[in-house]
Amino acid sequence: MTPILAAIACLTLITLSYGGLCAASPFGDCRKCHGMGHALKHDRKGRLKRGKDCRRCHATGKRIRVGRWLYNRWARIYRAGTTD
């Protein structure tokens, strides 16, 4: 197998795997709060306590994956263009 065909096969496999992940689990953990929904703070004694709610995910701890966002956008445009 030539290197070009191997690269194409590898990219196709990665793309299909990511598409399957987006279909099976459209939401991933928030990158800012790591899925907790809030920040962690330390008090003066060094113990952990809950901080403010995450502004990026609005305290849900989840974000929509890029592939799912693109699919949702495509489906919305497609529906808007095909309705009479």
C-alpha positions as CSV (number, residue, x, y, z in Angstrom):
1,M,0.0,0.0,0.0
2,T,1.4,3.4,-0.9
3,P,1.8,6.0,1.7
4,I,-0.9,8.2,0.1
5,L,-3.5,5.3,0.3
6,A,-2.5,4.6,3.9
7,A,-3.0,8.3,4.8
8,I,-6.4,8.4,3.1
9,A,-7.5,5.2,4.9
10,C,-6.3,6.6,8.2
11,L,-8.1,9.9,7.8
12,T,-11.2,8.1,6.7
13,L,-11.1,5.9,9.8
14,I,-10.6,8.9,12.1
15,T,-13.4,10.8,10.4
16,L,-15.9,7.9,10.7
17,S,-14.9,7.3,14.3
18,Y,-15.4,10.9,15.3
19,G,-18.8,10.9,13.4
20,G,-19.8,7.9,15.4
21,L,-18.8,9.5,18.6
22,C,-20.8,12.6,17.8
23,A,-23.8,10.5,17.0
24,A,-23.6,8.4,20.1
25,S,-22.6,11.1,22.5
26,P,-23.2,14.6,21.2
27,F,-22.1,16.3,24.4
28,G,-18.7,16.3,25.9
29,D,-17.2,17.7,29.1
30,C,-16.7,21.5,29.3
31,R,-13.1,22.4,28.7
32,K,-13.0,25.2,31.3
33,C,-14.6,23.5,34.3
34,H,-13.7,19.9,33.2
35,G,-17.3,18.8,33.5
36,M,-17.9,19.9,37.1
37,G,-20.0,22.9,36.3
38,H,-18.1,25.2,38.7
39,A,-14.6,26.2,39.6
40,L,-12.8,25.0,42.7
41,K,-11.5,27.4,45.3
42,H,-9.3,27.0,48.3
43,D,-10.2,28.6,51.6
44,R,-7.5,30.0,53.9
45,K,-6.7,26.7,55.5
46,G,-6.2,25.1,52.0
47,R,-9.4,23.0,51.9
48,L,-11.3,22.8,48.6
49,K,-14.6,24.5,48.3
50,R,-17.1,25.2,45.5
51,G,-16.4,28.3,43.5
52,K,-18.5,30.3,41.0
53,D,-20.6,28.6,38.4
54,C,-18.9,28.1,35.0
55,R,-19.9,30.9,32.6
56,R,-19.0,28.9,29.5
57,C,-21.3,25.9,30.1
58,H,-23.8,27.7,32.4
59,A,-23.1,25.3,35.2
60,T,-24.2,22.2,33.3
61,G,-20.6,20.8,32.8
62,K,-21.4,19.8,29.2
63,R,-20.7,21.3,25.8
64,I,-21.8,20.3,22.3
65,R,-19.1,18.7,20.2
66,V,-17.9,20.4,17.1
67,G,-19.0,17.6,14.8
68,R,-22.5,17.6,16.3
69,W,-22.7,21.4,16.0
70,L,-21.8,21.3,12.3
71,Y,-24.4,18.5,11.7
72,N,-27.1,20.5,13.5
73,R,-26.2,23.6,11.5
74,W,-26.3,21.6,8.2
75,A,-29.7,20.0,9.1
76,R,-31.2,23.4,10.0
77,I,-30.1,24.9,6.7
78,Y,-31.3,21.9,4.8
79,R,-34.7,21.9,6.5
80,A,-35.1,25.6,5.8
81,G,-34.3,25.2,2.2
82,T,-36.5,22.2,1.4
83,T,-39.7,23.4,3.1
84,D,-42.4,24.9,0.9
